[in-house]
Amino acid sequence: MSVATETAAPAPAKPARNRSRLEHRPGLNRWLPYALLAPAVLLELFIHIIPMLVGIWMSFVKLTKFFIANWSAAPSAGLGNYKVALDFNNAVGEGLLKSFGVTVAFSLITVAFSWVLGMAAAVALQPEFRGRGLVRTLFLVPYALPAYAGILTWNFMLQRDTGAVNHVLEQLHLSDGDTFWLIGGNALISLITVAGWKLWTFAFLTLMAGMQSIPRDLYEAASVDGAGNIRQWRNITLPSLRPVNLVLVLVLFLWTFSDFNTPYVLFGTAQPPAGDLITFHIYNASFLTWNFGTGAAMSVLLLIFLMIVTGAYLLVTGRRSRRA
Amino acid sequence: MRETRGFKIYRGVVLAVLGLFVLVPLYVMATSSLKPLKDVQGAFTWWPTNLTLAPFVDMWKTVPLAKYFVNSTIVSVSATVFSVAIAILAAFAVSRFKFRGRTVFTTTVLSTQMFPGVLFLLPLFLIFVNINNEFGLQLVGTRLGLIITYLTFSLPFSIWMLAGYFDSIPRELDEAALVDGCGPMGALWRVVLPAARPGVIAVAIYSFMTAWGEVLFASVMTTEANRTLSVGLRQYSTQTNIYWNQIMAAALVVSVPVVIGFLLAQRHFVAGVTAGAVK
């Protein structure tokens, strides 16, 4: 069976309309839903919400290594941590600004790259042909692979002397075969390639499932009217995929912007400036220099940024937060 | 799309380029795992001339891989079991009951998925340390701490996806169960769950993948005793040598179970992922 036939099945929970008879015993059912939710709520509170609030509090205290053993007694720093993080003339602020720039570039290019590849593949696989199922399965492997296994392989391929990438480039006479990919200015290219390698396949499966729900007769009618494939894509496929694309692009952006695995596995703990992504920058600022207060302030700034982007995106695209 | 000649050429090009993009790393991983160390330390070759299975044997000795494997398995399986069980209960509540705070719950839980892990890594670490100091419950450097953390990572998505599955199951079915004398939990257990089995399997595989591939928290929250594969694989790089052939062998072995599981469940998974976007 194909992805096509399955996509129609589950829909997000709709607001209270056809309620079932489960509510016919009010005494029991007043507390039952809360009891069912309790484990999920408690865990999300404990692991996500409370640490988040503590993180915001931490950004306002002097949480250096001297206070780490007894962190709740750390003295107030006022807005000091934010001043340090946002003072672009000193080293910390300058580093944050630079890594922010790198991350924006990384994120935008990776999302575009992944989307274009995903779209190209989804269109190519739209009509039935022999071996289609096999190709689709193959394309999903990078997504299924544990992130670090795929990234380690790329790390090996990007080695200067022993890697496959330089070997291929040399054979094709595109370079002399001793380019550094993991240090220096090429680090960003490597990051985008590796992150894109994993992500495009998610874009592919989302777009392909989206295409399955476009009614066939739209294409047939367009064919009768003499519209070619390119016009059909522009006038039918693309507009029909609008809701899918809105969610997809936002999700891809949020993922790439907070990517940690790719820089960490690709570069180890000494990341090159050209590939200094912001989550890893914050991680290093906190755990290598033991300056947790500044790290927390940077985290809060990152969160505010992501919330603004998400809010603006949802506003512009006219989609108030759906359940994704 | 009509299968014109132009379209067939287009398809051929796309499939060839993307096929290579996907396959080359997989090929390099597989073939390099069959080369002796001196071959992976020299210039790259496409074809392994001195085929050997030694890396698959040696990798267990260079690094305590078996221990990491056990740790990863215990952590990931436990996180999956708890995550799925908790998600089933929550999704049932969201799908079948009208109650105050329902929207607040769904939006809050789902928005936690937006937070980058690095945001709550530090505070969570410190909270775990404090819990140890106050109550003597060791969470940093134990499997329990990782299990609790990981199970919350997949929880929001699992709840969302399962609620969607439950919604697609006709309510008449659980009403019939109620008439037959089941309580609401009986209806969940006997009617809703069996009908939603594909969704449960897909969610379980997603939870397992999330835990099995996690790197950030594993790098901070583990010590040598409970190190998981995602961090342990780094140890094939020593001061003197990088055992690339063993790294590739280990990466392969670590990936195979997850990839097979995912590919088996892919259509349910794809359905779940896209339902929200498509509808």
Interface residues (C-beta under 8 A of the other chain):
Chain A: M1 S2 V3 E6 T7 A9 P10 A11 P12 A13 K14 P15 A16 N18 R19 S20 R21 L22 E23 H24 L28 N29 R30 L32 P33 Y34 L36 L37 P39 A40 V41 L43 E44 F46 I47 H48 I49 I50 P51 M52 V54 G55 M58 I68 W71 S72 L117 A120 A121 V123 A124 L125 Q126 P127 F129 V135 T137 L138 F139 L140 V141 P142 Y143 A144 L145 P146 A147 Y148 A149 G150 L152 T153 W154 F156 M157 D161 T162 G163 A164 N166 H167 W197 W200 T201 L205 T206 A209 G210 S213 Y219 S223 G228 N229 Q232 W233 P243 V244 V247 L248 L254 F257 S258 F260 N261 Y264 V265 G268 T279 I282 Y283 S286 F287 F292 G295 A296 S299 V300 L302 L303 L306 T310 S321 R322 R323 A324
Chain B: M1 R2 E3 T4 G6 F7 Y10 R11 V14 L15 L18 G19 F21 V22 L23 V24 P25 L26 V28 M29 S32 V40 Q41 G42 A43 F44 W46 I86 A87 L89 A90 F92 A93 V94 S95 R96 F97 K98 F99 R102 T103 F105 T106 T107 T108 V109 L110 T112 M114 F115 P116 G117 V118 L119 F120 L121 L122 P123 L124 L126 I127 N130 I148 T149 L151 T152 L155 P156 I159 W160 M161 A163 G164 Y165 F166 D167 S168 R171 D174 E175 L178 G183 P184 A187 G199 M209 W212 G213 V215 L216 S219 V220 L229 S230 L233 R234 W244 I247 M248 A251 L252 V254 S255 V258 V259 F262 L263 Q266 R267 H268 V270 A271 G272 V273 T274 A275 G276 A277 V278 K279
